[in-house]
């Protein structure tokens, strides 16, 4: 498979609404595999949406299972996902592969009920809460041309430049 280039804000393609997937074939499975390779090549990424690589299709991948102590449904590949219900509110910090230099505090539903298809066209419904619900809502926003920047609670107070990753100090550092 392949690691695809990720679109970065302010690329106008990130603002477009994605079309529903109508064909569940090998091409869809190939795109999903490329999306997963791209997500895995991005340290710390728990999700990715097809529009982030320029594919305006309603496909997201979310996997928060690597975070300790978080309720989750494992590795989720969701095609044509839709939120059926929202409950409560939770505020938390978010970042994004398509907005690599910033993080911000965003209010999201604390719990959601979601319906989606898998790569073979099968349907499922499930409930998500906490961090998994936040990650799902973040990725689904991409399908509608929205970024976490659009949902910042207070842009003056809650948008911050991302801290650089720690790296070696000198050429002989380990």
Secondary structure, DSSP 8 states (H G I E B T S, - for coil): --------TT-GGGGS--B-----SHHHHHHHHHHHHHHHTSTT--EEEGGGGT--BSEEEE--TTSTT----SSEEEEEEEEEEEES-EEEEEEETTEEEEEEEEEE-SEEEEEEE-TTS-EEEEEEEHHHHHHHHHHHHHHTT--GGGGBS-HHHHEEE-------SSTT--
